[in-house]
Amino acid sequence: MDMGKTNIKVKGHTGKWYEINRTQRGGRTLFLMEHQFYGDNAPCVIIDKDNTLIMEEVWNGFDDYDEAVESGHQLIY
């Protein structure tokens, strides 16, 4: 997957997305994606380099991911 560009399709979600941030967590590169049409009026999603959906309903960036991991919540993947 070519990240850093717009027009990315996220499996299981409508519309197209673009990368707004990336990070390394647990040996994986994760991408924070924002919806091209709705922007910050809609929750983001987090995917990995293979376009695997890791987390949805993300409002606070990777802080939401870290909180979910620390509290033992099941992530999507």
N, CA, C and O atoms as a Maestro MAE file, in Angstrom:
{
 s_m_m2io_version
 :::
 2.0.0
}

f_m_ct {
 s_m_title
 :::
 protein
 m_atom[308] {
  # First column is atom index #
  i_m_mmod_type
  r_m_x_coord
  r_m_y_coord
  r_m_z_coord
  i_m_residue_number
  s_m_chain_name
  s_m_pdb_residue_name
  s_m_pdb_atom_name
  i_m_atomic_number
  :::
  1 25 0.849 -1.173 0.000 1 A "MET " " N  " 7
  2 3 0.000 0.000 0.000 1 A "MET " " CA " 6
  3 2 0.887 1.226 0.000 1 A "MET " " C  " 6
  4 15 1.845 1.307 0.769 1 A "MET " " O  " 8
  5 25 0.574 2.168 -0.851 2 A "ASP " " N  " 7
  6 3 1.334 3.407 -0.939 2 A "ASP " " CA " 6
  7 2 0.710 4.438 -0.012 2 A "ASP " " C  " 6
  8 15 -0.309 5.046 -0.340 2 A "ASP " " O  " 8
  9 25 1.329 4.630 1.146 3 A "MET " " N  " 7
  10 3 0.781 5.569 2.122 3 A "MET " " CA " 6
  11 2 1.342 6.961 1.841 3 A "MET " " C  " 6
  12 15 2.293 7.117 1.075 3 A "MET " " O  " 8
  13 25 0.747 7.954 2.465 4 A "GLY " " N  " 7
  14 3 1.170 9.325 2.274 4 A "GLY " " CA " 6
  15 2 0.408 10.009 1.167 4 A "GLY " " C  " 6
  16 15 0.629 11.190 0.899 4 A "GLY " " O  " 8
  17 25 -0.471 9.298 0.531 5 A "LYS " " N  " 7
  18 3 -1.275 9.864 -0.544 5 A "LYS " " CA " 6
  19 2 -2.742 9.847 -0.154 5 A "LYS " " C  " 6
  20 15 -3.124 9.283 0.872 5 A "LYS " " O  " 8
  21 25 -3.531 10.455 -0.967 6 A "THR " " N  " 7
  22 3 -4.974 10.437 -0.767 6 A "THR " " CA " 6
  23 2 -5.579 9.299 -1.577 6 A "THR " " C  " 6
  24 15 -4.878 8.584 -2.293 6 A "THR " " O  " 8
  25 25 -6.878 9.147 -1.451 7 A "ASN " " N  " 7
  26 3 -7.639 8.157 -2.225 7 A "ASN " " CA " 6
  27 2 -7.348 6.716 -1.831 7 A "ASN " " C  " 6
  28 15 -7.353 5.824 -2.679 7 A "ASN " " O  " 8
  29 25 -7.094 6.486 -0.540 8 A "ILE " " N  " 7
  30 3 -6.859 5.134 -0.036 8 A "ILE " " CA " 6
  31 2 -8.202 4.526 0.364 8 A "ILE " " C  " 6
  32 15 -8.977 5.144 1.093 8 A "ILE " " O  " 8
  33 25 -8.468 3.330 -0.110 9 A "LYS " " N  " 7
  34 3 -9.669 2.612 0.317 9 A "LYS " " CA " 6
  35 2 -9.332 1.817 1.560 9 A "LYS " " C  " 6
  36 15 -8.301 1.147 1.620 9 A "LYS " " O  " 8
  37 25 -10.202 1.894 2.552 10 A "VAL " " N  " 7
  38 3 -10.037 1.139 3.792 10 A "VAL " " CA " 6
  39 2 -11.093 0.050 3.813 10 A "VAL " " C  " 6
  40 15 -12.291 0.324 3.729 10 A "VAL " " O  " 8
  41 25 -10.638 -1.178 3.927 11 A "LYS " " N  " 7
  42 3 -11.558 -2.317 3.912 11 A "LYS " " CA " 6
  43 2 -12.628 -2.157 4.984 11 A "LYS " " C  " 6
  44 15 -12.331 -1.863 6.141 11 A "LYS " " O  " 8
  45 25 -13.880 -2.357 4.575 12 A "GLY " " N  " 7
  46 3 -14.986 -2.299 5.514 12 A "GLY " " CA " 6
  47 2 -15.541 -0.898 5.744 12 A "GLY " " C  " 6
  48 15 -16.464 -0.724 6.540 12 A "GLY " " O  " 8
  49 25 -14.993 0.099 5.062 13 A "HIS " " N  " 7
  50 3 -15.450 1.479 5.239 13 A "HIS " " CA " 6
  51 2 -15.679 2.124 3.880 13 A "HIS " " C  " 6
  52 15 -14.965 1.844 2.917 13 A "HIS " " O  " 8
  53 25 -16.677 2.984 3.817 14 A "THR " " N  " 7
  54 3 -16.997 3.653 2.566 14 A "THR " " CA " 6
  55 2 -16.126 4.876 2.361 14 A "THR " " C  " 6
  56 15 -15.525 5.396 3.301 14 A "THR " " O  " 8
  57 25 -16.070 5.316 1.149 15 A "GLY " " N  " 7
  58 3 -15.309 6.508 0.819 15 A "GLY " " CA " 6
  59 2 -13.821 6.234 0.732 15 A "GLY " " C  " 6
  60 15 -13.365 5.091 0.759 15 A "GLY " " O  " 8
  61 25 -13.091 7.318 0.626 16 A "LYS " " N  " 7
  62 3 -11.642 7.223 0.536 16 A "LYS " " CA " 6
  63 2 -11.020 7.997 1.682 16 A "LYS " " C  " 6
  64 15 -11.630 8.903 2.250 16 A "LYS " " O  " 8
  65 25 -9.797 7.622 2.007 17 A "TRP " " N  " 7
  66 3 -9.120 8.101 3.202 17 A "TRP " " CA " 6
  67 2 -7.736 8.602 2.857 17 A "TRP " " C  " 6
  68 15 -7.188 8.268 1.806 17 A "TRP " " O  " 8
  69 25 -7.167 9.411 3.749 18 A "TYR " " N  " 7
  70 3 -5.793 9.854 3.576 18 A "TYR " " CA " 6
  71 2 -5.059 9.787 4.910 18 A "TYR " " C  " 6
  72 15 -5.654 9.921 5.980 18 A "TYR " " O  " 8
  73 25 -3.768 9.578 4.815 19 A "GLU " " N  " 7
  74 3 -2.932 9.436 6.003 19 A "GLU " " CA " 6
  75 2 -2.704 10.801 6.653 19 A "GLU " " C  " 6
  76 15 -2.351 11.771 5.982 19 A "GLU " " O  " 8
  77 25 -2.911 10.859 7.973 20 A "ILE " " N  " 7
  78 3 -2.603 12.089 8.697 20 A "ILE " " CA " 6
  79 2 -1.469 11.893 9.700 20 A "ILE " " C  " 6
  80 15 -0.918 12.864 10.218 20 A "ILE " " O  " 8
  81 25 -1.123 10.633 9.974 21 A "ASN " " N  " 7
  82 3 -0.020 10.365 10.889 21 A "ASN " " CA " 6
  83 2 0.351 8.891 10.780 21 A "ASN " " C  " 6
  84 15 -0.445 8.071 10.320 21 A "ASN " " O  " 8
  85 25 1.567 8.565 11.206 22 A "ARG " " N  " 7
  86 3 2.000 7.164 11.268 22 A "ARG " " CA " 6
  87 2 2.914 7.010 12.470 22 A "ARG " " C  " 6
  88 15 3.515 7.975 12.940 22 A "ARG " " O  " 8
  89 25 3.010 5.775 12.962 23 A "THR " " N  " 7
  90 3 3.828 5.485 14.131 23 A "THR " " CA " 6
  91 2 4.244 4.028 14.113 23 A "THR " " C  " 6
  92 15 3.706 3.225 13.350 23 A "THR " " O  " 8
  93 25 5.189 3.698 14.945 24 A "GLN " " N  " 7
  94 3 5.600 2.313 15.167 24 A "GLN " " CA " 6
  95 2 5.069 1.875 16.521 24 A "GLN " " C  " 6
  96 15 5.325 2.537 17.527 24 A "GLN " " O  " 8
  97 25 4.341 0.784 16.563 25 A "ARG " " N  " 7
  98 3 3.851 0.213 17.817 25 A "ARG " " CA " 6
  99 2 3.985 -1.291 17.722 25 A "ARG " " C  " 6
  100 15 3.511 -1.894 16.760 25 A "ARG " " O  " 8
  101 25 4.618 -1.903 18.694 26 A "GLY " " N  " 7
  102 3 4.742 -3.358 18.728 26 A "GLY " " CA " 6
  103 2 5.397 -3.942 17.501 26 A "GLY " " C  " 6
  104 15 5.045 -5.042 17.076 26 A "GLY " " O  " 8
  105 25 6.353 -3.223 16.919 27 A "GLY " " N  " 7
  106 3 7.040 -3.710 15.728 27 A "GLY " " CA " 6
  107 2 6.272 -3.528 14.435 27 A "GLY " " C  " 6
  108 15 6.708 -4.003 13.387 27 A "GLY " " O  " 8
  109 25 5.138 -2.851 14.491 28 A "ARG " " N  " 7
  110 3 4.304 -2.639 13.295 28 A "ARG " " CA " 6
  111 2 4.236 -1.158 12.987 28 A "ARG " " C  " 6
  112 15 4.278 -0.323 13.891 28 A "ARG " " O  " 8
  113 25 4.131 -0.834 11.711 29 A "THR " " N  " 7
  114 3 3.867 0.538 11.303 29 A "THR " " CA " 6
  115 2 2.354 0.697 11.199 29 A "THR " " C  " 6
  116 15 1.688 -0.036 10.468 29 A "THR " " O  " 8
  117 25 1.824 1.661 11.939 30 A "LEU " " N  " 7
  118 3 0.393 1.935 11.936 30 A "LEU " " CA " 6
  119 2 0.140 3.303 11.329 30 A "LEU " " C  " 6
  120 15 0.933 4.231 11.491 30 A "LEU " " O  " 8
  121 25 -0.986 3.411 10.624 31 A "PHE " " N  " 7
  122 3 -1.344 4.632 9.929 31 A "PHE " " CA " 6
  123 2 -2.680 5.160 10.436 31 A "PHE " " C  " 6
  124 15 -3.668 4.427 10.482 31 A "PHE " " O  " 8
  125 25 -2.704 6.411 10.808 32 A "LEU " " N  " 7
  126 3 -3.938 7.075 11.216 32 A "LEU " " CA " 6
  127 2 -4.538 7.706 9.974 32 A "LEU " " C  " 6
  128 15 -3.918 8.550 9.327 32 A "LEU " " O  " 8
  129 25 -5.749 7.288 9.650 33 A "MET " " N  " 7
  130 3 -6.385 7.713 8.404 33 A "MET " " CA " 6
  131 2 -7.620 8.568 8.683 33 A "MET " " C  " 6
  132 15 -8.421 8.263 9.567 33 A "MET " " O  " 8
  133 25 -7.752 9.642 7.910 34 A "GLU " " N  " 7
  134 3 -8.909 10.528 8.024 34 A "GLU " " CA " 6
  135 2 -9.716 10.446 6.732 34 A "GLU " " C  " 6
  136 15 -9.152 10.329 5.643 34 A "GLU " " O  " 8
  137 25 -11.033 10.508 6.862 35 A "HIS " " N  " 7
  138 3 -11.923 10.417 5.713 35 A "HIS " " CA " 6
  139 2 -11.780 11.665 4.845 35 A "HIS " " C  " 6
  140 15 -11.788 12.785 5.355 35 A "HIS " " O  " 8
  141 25 -11.649 11.468 3.531 36 A "GLN " " N  " 7
  142 3 -11.442 12.596 2.628 36 A "GLN " " CA " 6
  143 2 -12.613 13.563 2.591 36 A "GLN " " C  " 6
  144 15 -12.406 14.770 2.468 36 A "GLN " " O  " 8
  145 25 -13.819 13.067 2.693 37 A "PHE " " N  " 7
  146 3 -14.988 13.945 2.591 37 A "PHE " " CA " 6
  147 2 -15.349 14.560 3.935 37 A "PHE " " C  " 6
  148 15 -15.575 15.767 4.020 37 A "PHE " " O  " 8
  149 25 -15.405 13.753 4.979 38 A "TYR " " N  " 7
  150 3 -15.871 14.217 6.283 38 A "TYR " " CA " 6
  151 2 -14.776 14.822 7.163 38 A "TYR " " C  " 6
  152 15 -15.071 15.552 8.109 38 A "TYR " " O  " 8
  153 25 -13.526 14.522 6.853 39 A "GLY " " N  " 7
  154 3 -12.410 15.095 7.598 39 A "GLY " " CA " 6
  155 2 -12.521 14.852 9.095 39 A "GLY " " C  " 6
  156 15 -12.821 13.743 9.538 39 A "GLY " " O  " 8
  157 25 -12.270 15.918 9.877 40 A "ASP " " N  " 7
  158 3 -12.269 15.751 11.335 40 A "ASP " " CA " 6
  159 2 -13.666 15.776 11.943 40 A "ASP " " C  " 6
  160 15 -13.809 15.785 13.166 40 A "ASP " " O  " 8
  161 25 -14.701 15.787 11.097 41 A "ASN " " N  " 7
  162 3 -16.077 15.672 11.590 41 A "ASN " " CA " 6
  163 2 -16.494 14.215 11.772 41 A "ASN " " C  " 6
  164 15 -17.584 13.936 12.271 41 A "ASN " " O  " 8
  165 25 -15.639 13.302 11.373 42 A "ALA " " N  " 7
  166 3 -15.913 11.871 11.500 42 A "ALA " " CA " 6
  167 2 -14.719 11.222 12.191 42 A "ALA " " C  " 6
  168 15 -13.607 11.747 12.134 42 A "ALA " " O  " 8
  169 25 -14.943 10.085 12.844 43 A "PRO " " N  " 7
  170 3 -13.815 9.407 13.492 43 A "PRO " " CA " 6
  171 2 -12.815 8.886 12.463 43 A "PRO " " C  " 6
  172 15 -13.171 8.586 11.323 43 A "PRO " " O  " 8
  173 25 -11.586 8.788 12.882 44 A "CYS " " N  " 7
  174 3 -10.526 8.221 12.053 44 A "CYS " " CA " 6
  175 2 -10.510 6.709 12.213 44 A "CYS " " C  " 6
  176 15 -11.227 6.146 13.041 44 A "CYS " " O  " 8
  177 25 -9.691 6.074 11.417 45 A "VAL " " N  " 7
  178 3 -9.409 4.655 11.562 45 A "VAL " " CA " 6
  179 2 -7.900 4.473 11.592 45 A "VAL " " C  " 6
  180 15 -7.150 5.329 11.123 45 A "VAL " " O  " 8
  181 25 -7.468 3.362 12.143 46 A "ILE " " N  " 7
  182 3 -6.055 3.001 12.140 46 A "ILE " " CA " 6
  183 2 -5.916 1.707 11.358 46 A "ILE " " C  " 6
  184 15 -6.629 0.735 11.607 46 A "ILE " " O  " 8
  185 25 -4.982 1.709 10.403 47 A "ILE " " N  " 7
  186 3 -4.704 0.522 9.596 47 A "ILE " " CA " 6
  187 2 -3.207 0.236 9.645 47 A "ILE " " C  " 6
  188 15 -2.418 1.068 10.092 47 A "ILE " " O  " 8
  189 25 -2.829 -0.953 9.178 48 A "ASP " " N  " 7
  190 3 -1.405 -1.252 9.052 48 A "ASP " " CA " 6
  191 2 -1.008 -1.168 7.579 48 A "ASP " " C  " 6
  192 15 -1.824 -0.807 6.731 48 A "ASP " " O  " 8
  193 25 0.243 -1.501 7.282 49 A "LYS " " N  " 7
  194 3 0.750 -1.351 5.915 49 A "LYS " " CA " 6
  195 2 0.057 -2.269 4.914 49 A "LYS " " C  " 6
  196 15 0.123 -2.031 3.708 49 A "LYS " " O  " 8
  197 25 -0.609 -3.317 5.404 50 A "ASP " " N  " 7
  198 3 -1.326 -4.245 4.530 50 A "ASP " " CA " 6
  199 2 -2.797 -3.871 4.378 50 A "ASP " " C  " 6
  200 15 -3.587 -4.640 3.829 50 A "ASP " " O  " 8
  201 25 -3.162 -2.681 4.868 51 A "ASN " " N  " 7
  202 3 -4.538 -2.190 4.831 51 A "ASN " " CA " 6
  203 2 -5.452 -3.013 5.735 51 A "ASN " " C  " 6
  204 15 -6.660 -3.080 5.504 51 A "ASN " " O  " 8
  205 25 -4.890 -3.627 6.744 52 A "THR " " N  " 7
  206 3 -5.685 -4.349 7.731 52 A "THR " " CA " 6
  207 2 -6.212 -3.336 8.738 52 A "THR " " C  " 6
  208 15 -5.443 -2.572 9.322 52 A "THR " " O  " 8
  209 25 -7.516 -3.333 8.934 53 A "LEU " " N  " 7
  210 3 -8.131 -2.424 9.888 53 A "LEU " " CA " 6
  211 2 -7.736 -2.852 11.298 53 A "LEU " " C  " 6
  212 15 -7.990 -3.988 11.701 53 A "LEU " " O  " 8
  213 25 -7.122 -1.952 12.039 54 A "ILE " " N  " 7
  214 3 -6.664 -2.223 13.392 54 A "ILE " " CA " 6
  215 2 -7.651 -1.674 14.410 54 A "ILE " " C  " 6
  216 15 -7.945 -2.322 15.414 54 A "ILE " " O  " 8
  217 25 -8.162 -0.475 14.145 55 A "MET " " N  " 7
  218 3 -9.069 0.171 15.091 55 A "MET " " CA " 6
  219 2 -9.929 1.186 14.346 55 A "MET " " C  " 6
  220 15 -9.460 1.862 13.430 55 A "MET " " O  " 8
  221 25 -11.184 1.282 14.749 56 A "GLU " " N  " 7
  222 3 -12.079 2.293 14.178 56 A "GLU " " CA " 6
  223 2 -12.639 3.150 15.301 56 A "GLU " " C  " 6
  224 15 -12.375 2.899 16.476 56 A "GLU " " O  " 8
  225 25 -13.402 4.150 14.937 57 A "GLU " " N  " 7
  226 3 -13.958 5.091 15.928 57 A "GLU " " CA " 6
  227 2 -12.841 5.766 16.733 57 A "GLU " " C  " 6
  228 15 -12.913 5.858 17.958 57 A "GLU " " O  " 8
  229 25 -11.826 6.229 16.034 58 A "VAL " " N  " 7
  230 3 -10.668 6.869 16.649 58 A "VAL " " CA " 6
  231 2 -10.854 8.384 16.613 58 A "VAL " " C  " 6
  232 15 -10.908 8.985 15.540 58 A "VAL " " O  " 8
  233 25 -10.951 8.985 17.773 59 A "TRP " " N  " 7
  234 3 -11.140 10.437 17.879 59 A "TRP " " CA " 6
  235 2 -9.895 11.155 18.389 59 A "TRP " " C  " 6
  236 15 -9.737 12.354 18.161 59 A "TRP " " O  " 8
  237 25 -9.012 10.435 19.076 60 A "ASN " " N  " 7
  238 3 -7.850 11.064 19.707 60 A "ASN " " CA " 6
  239 2 -6.536 10.493 19.191 60 A "ASN " " C  " 6
  240 15 -5.570 10.374 19.944 60 A "ASN " " O  " 8
  241 25 -6.498 10.147 17.933 61 A "GLY " " N  " 7
  242 3 -5.276 9.661 17.324 61 A "GLY " " CA " 6
  243 2 -4.748 8.393 17.971 61 A "GLY " " C  " 6
  244 15 -5.517 7.544 18.422 61 A "GLY " " O  " 8
  245 25 -3.440 8.275 18.011 62 A "PHE " " N  " 7
  246 3 -2.827 7.073 18.552 62 A "PHE " " CA " 6
  247 2 -2.977 6.968 20.060 62 A "PHE " " C  " 6
  248 15 -2.701 5.915 20.634 62 A "PHE " " O  " 8
  249 25 -3.409 8.040 20.710 63 A "ASP " " N  " 7
  250 3 -3.718 7.949 22.136 63 A "ASP " " CA " 6
  251 2 -4.845 6.948 22.376 63 A "ASP " " C  " 6
  252 15 -4.820 6.213 23.363 63 A "ASP " " O  " 8
  253 25 -5.836 6.914 21.477 64 A "ASP " " N  " 7
  254 3 -6.926 5.939 21.598 64 A "ASP " " CA " 6
  255 2 -6.388 4.513 21.485 64 A "ASP " " C  " 6
  256 15 -6.813 3.621 22.220 64 A "ASP " " O  " 8
  257 25 -5.466 4.309 20.572 65 A "TYR " " N  " 7
  258 3 -4.861 2.983 20.397 65 A "TYR " " CA " 6
  259 2 -4.100 2.583 21.661 65 A "TYR " " C  " 6
  260 15 -4.271 1.477 22.174 65 A "TYR " " O  " 8
  261 25 -3.267 3.484 22.154 66 A "ASP " " N  " 7
  262 3 -2.477 3.182 23.352 66 A "ASP " " CA " 6
  263 2 -3.367 2.874 24.545 66 A "ASP " " C  " 6
  264 15 -3.087 1.958 25.318 66 A "ASP " " O  " 8
  265 25 -4.444 3.643 24.692 67 A "GLU " " N  " 7
  266 3 -5.374 3.420 25.799 67 A "GLU " " CA " 6
  267 2 -6.039 2.051 25.683 67 A "GLU " " C  " 6
  268 15 -6.185 1.339 26.676 67 A "GLU " " O  " 8
  269 25 -6.440 1.687 24.463 68 A "ALA " " N  " 7
  270 3 -7.080 0.387 24.253 68 A "ALA " " CA " 6
  271 2 -6.126 -0.761 24.582 68 A "ALA " " C  " 6
  272 15 -6.523 -1.744 25.209 68 A "ALA " " O  " 8
  273 25 -4.889 -0.635 24.163 69 A "VAL " " N  " 7
  274 3 -3.900 -1.680 24.424 69 A "VAL " " CA " 6
  275 2 -3.624 -1.782 25.925 69 A "VAL " " C  " 6
  276 15 -3.591 -2.881 26.479 69 A "VAL " " O  " 8
  277 25 -3.427 -0.642 26.578 70 A "GLU " " N  " 7
  278 3 -3.123 -0.630 28.012 70 A "GLU " " CA " 6
  279 2 -4.265 -1.186 28.856 70 A "GLU " " C  " 6
  280 15 -4.029 -1.807 29.892 70 A "GLU " " O  " 8
  281 25 -5.499 -0.963 28.415 71 A "SER " " N  " 7
  282 3 -6.648 -1.426 29.188 71 A "SER " " CA " 6
  283 2 -7.084 -2.837 28.804 71 A "SER " " C  " 6
  284 15 -8.023 -3.378 29.387 71 A "SER " " O  " 8
  285 25 -6.402 -3.437 27.821 72 A "GLY " " N  " 7
  286 3 -6.706 -4.813 27.445 72 A "GLY " " CA " 6
  287 2 -7.889 -4.971 26.519 72 A "GLY " " C  " 6
  288 15 -8.387 -6.085 26.359 72 A "GLY " " O  " 8
  289 25 -8.365 -3.887 25.894 73 A "HIS " " N  " 7
  290 3 -9.476 -3.993 24.950 73 A "HIS " " CA " 6
  291 2 -9.044 -4.739 23.683 73 A "HIS " " C  " 6
  292 15 -7.908 -4.614 23.225 73 A "HIS " " O  " 8
  293 25 -9.947 -5.490 23.150 74 A "GLN " " N  " 7
  294 3 -9.683 -6.231 21.929 74 A "GLN " " CA " 6
  295 2 -9.687 -5.275 20.747 74 A "GLN " " C  " 6
  296 15 -10.646 -4.530 20.545 74 A "GLN " " O  " 8
  297 25 -8.622 -5.297 19.974 75 A "LEU " " N  " 7
  298 3 -8.567 -4.522 18.744 75 A "LEU " " CA " 6
  299 2 -9.171 -5.346 17.617 75 A "LEU " " C  " 6
  300 15 -9.381 -6.549 17.776 75 A "LEU " " O  " 8
  301 25 -9.446 -4.729 16.504 76 A "ILE " " N  " 7
  302 3 -10.164 -5.396 15.407 76 A "ILE " " CA " 6
  303 2 -9.350 -6.502 14.760 76 A "ILE " " C  " 6
  304 15 -9.905 -7.562 14.471 76 A "ILE " " O  " 8
  305 25 -8.080 -6.309 14.523 77 A "TYR " " N  " 7
  306 3 -7.286 -7.257 13.721 77 A "TYR " " CA " 6
  307 2 -7.192 -8.623 14.335 77 A "TYR " " C  " 6
  308 15 -6.558 -9.512 13.767 77 A "TYR " " O  " 8
  :::
 }
 m_bond[307] {
  # First column is bond index #
  i_m_from
  i_m_to
  i_m_order
  :::
  1 1 2 1
  2 2 3 1
  3 3 4 2
  4 3 5 1
  5 5 6 1
  6 6 7 1
  7 7 8 2
  8 7 9 1
  9 9 10 1
  10 10 11 1
  11 11 12 2
  12 11 13 1
  13 13 14 1
  14 14 15 1
  15 15 16 2
  16 15 17 1
  17 17 18 1
  18 18 19 1
  19 19 20 2
  20 19 21 1
  21 21 22 1
  22 22 23 1
  23 23 24 2
  24 23 25 1
  25 25 26 1
  26 26 27 1
  27 27 28 2
  28 27 29 1
  29 29 30 1
  30 30 31 1
  31 31 32 2
  32 31 33 1
  33 33 34 1
  34 34 35 1
  35 35 36 2
  36 35 37 1
  37 37 38 1
  38 38 39 1
  39 39 40 2
  40 39 41 1
  41 41 42 1
  42 42 43 1
  43 43 44 2
  44 43 45 1
  45 45 46 1
  46 46 47 1
  47 47 48 2
  48 47 49 1
  49 49 50 1
  50 50 51 1
  51 51 52 2
  52 51 53 1
  53 53 54 1
  54 54 55 1
  55 55 56 2
  56 55 57 1
  57 57 58 1
  58 58 59 1
  59 59 60 2
  60 59 61 1
  61 61 62 1
  62 62 63 1
  63 63 64 2
  64 63 65 1
  65 65 66 1
  66 66 67 1
  67 67 68 2
  68 67 69 1
  69 69 70 1
  70 70 71 1
  71 71 72 2
  72 71 73 1
  73 73 74 1
  74 74 75 1
  75 75 76 2
  76 75 77 1
  77 77 78 1
  78 78 79 1
  79 79 80 2
  80 79 81 1
  81 81 82 1
  82 82 83 1
  83 83 84 2
  84 83 85 1
  85 85 86 1
  86 86 87 1
  87 87 88 2
  88 87 89 1
  89 89 90 1
  90 90 91 1
  91 91 92 2
  92 91 93 1
  93 93 94 1
  94 94 95 1
  95 95 96 2
  96 95 97 1
  97 97 98 1
  98 98 99 1
  99 99 100 2
  100 99 101 1
  101 101 102 1
  102 102 103 1
  103 103 104 2
  104 103 105 1
  105 105 106 1
  106 106 107 1
  107 107 108 2
  108 107 109 1
  109 109 110 1
  110 110 111 1
  111 111 112 2
  112 111 113 1
  113 113 114 1
  114 114 115 1
  115 115 116 2
  116 115 117 1
  117 117 118 1
  118 118 119 1
  119 119 120 2
  120 119 121 1
  121 121 122 1
  122 122 123 1
  123 123 124 2
  124 123 125 1
  125 125 126 1
  126 126 127 1
  127 127 128 2
  128 127 129 1
  129 129 130 1
  130 130 131 1
  131 131 132 2
  132 131 133 1
  133 133 134 1
  134 134 135 1
  135 135 136 2
  136 135 137 1
  137 137 138 1
  138 138 139 1
  139 139 140 2
  140 139 141 1
  141 141 142 1
  142 142 143 1
  143 143 144 2
  144 143 145 1
  145 145 146 1
  146 146 147 1
  147 147 148 2
  148 147 149 1
  149 149 150 1
  150 150 151 1
  151 151 152 2
  152 151 153 1
  153 153 154 1
  154 154 155 1
  155 155 156 2
  156 155 157 1
  157 157 158 1
  158 158 159 1
  159 159 160 2
  160 159 161 1
  161 161 162 1
  162 162 163 1
  163 163 164 2
  164 163 165 1
  165 165 166 1
  166 166 167 1
  167 167 168 2
  168 167 169 1
  169 169 170 1
  170 170 171 1
  171 171 172 2
  172 171 173 1
  173 173 174 1
  174 174 175 1
  175 175 176 2
  176 175 177 1
  177 177 178 1
  178 178 179 1
  179 179 180 2
  180 179 181 1
  181 181 182 1
  182 182 183 1
  183 183 184 2
  184 183 185 1
  185 185 186 1
  186 186 187 1
  187 187 188 2
  188 187 189 1
  189 189 190 1
  190 190 191 1
  191 191 192 2
  192 191 193 1
  193 193 194 1
  194 194 195 1
  195 195 196 2
  196 195 197 1
  197 197 198 1
  198 198 199 1
  199 199 200 2
  200 199 201 1
  201 201 202 1
  202 202 203 1
  203 203 204 2
  204 203 205 1
  205 205 206 1
  206 206 207 1
  207 207 208 2
  208 207 209 1
  209 209 210 1
  210 210 211 1
  211 211 212 2
  212 211 213 1
  213 213 214 1
  214 214 215 1
  215 215 216 2
  216 215 217 1
  217 217 218 1
  218 218 219 1
  219 219 220 2
  220 219 221 1
  221 221 222 1
  222 222 223 1
  223 223 224 2
  224 223 225 1
  225 225 226 1
  226 226 227 1
  227 227 228 2
  228 227 229 1
  229 229 230 1
  230 230 231 1
  231 231 232 2
  232 231 233 1
  233 233 234 1
  234 234 235 1
  235 235 236 2
  236 235 237 1
  237 237 238 1
  238 238 239 1
  239 239 240 2
  240 239 241 1
  241 241 242 1
  242 242 243 1
  243 243 244 2
  244 243 245 1
  245 245 246 1
  246 246 247 1
  247 247 248 2
  248 247 249 1
  249 249 250 1
  250 250 251 1
  251 251 252 2
  252 251 253 1
  253 253 254 1
  254 254 255 1
  255 255 256 2
  256 255 257 1
  257 257 258 1
  258 258 259 1
  259 259 260 2
  260 259 261 1
  261 261 262 1
  262 262 263 1
  263 263 264 2
  264 263 265 1
  265 265 266 1
  266 266 267 1
  267 267 268 2
  268 267 269 1
  269 269 270 1
  270 270 271 1
  271 271 272 2
  272 271 273 1
  273 273 274 1
  274 274 275 1
  275 275 276 2
  276 275 277 1
  277 277 278 1
  278 278 279 1
  279 279 280 2
  280 279 281 1
  281 281 282 1
  282 282 283 1
  283 283 284 2
  284 283 285 1
  285 285 286 1
  286 286 287 1
  287 287 288 2
  288 287 289 1
  289 289 290 1
  290 290 291 1
  291 291 292 2
  292 291 293 1
  293 293 294 1
  294 294 295 1
  295 295 296 2
  296 295 297 1
  297 297 298 1
  298 298 299 1
  299 299 300 2
  300 299 301 1
  301 301 302 1
  302 302 303 1
  303 303 304 2
  304 303 305 1
  305 305 306 1
  306 306 307 1
  307 307 308 2
  :::
 }
}
